[in-house]
Amino acid sequence: MITYIKESFEELKHNVTLPSRAESSNLMVIVAVFSILFALATWGVDTVFSKLIQLYFDTLN
């Protein structure tokens, strides 16, 4: 376990590069836009299914 942790820190020091501030900002905007779109799509599907279920149970009565 200790060896794994040491190797992980070595890899972080020598092999990992962080994106620039501008690139990070661009990626953050992309993630935010897709998150909003996915939330809206989920809300839309939920609304449609809710209406269909309500219509189904209304026709049973």
Summary of the structure (lengths in Angstrom):
residues: 61
radius of gyration: 23.6
end to end distance: 63.5
largest distance: 68.6
contacts: 106
relative contact order: 0.06
helix: 89%
strand: 0%
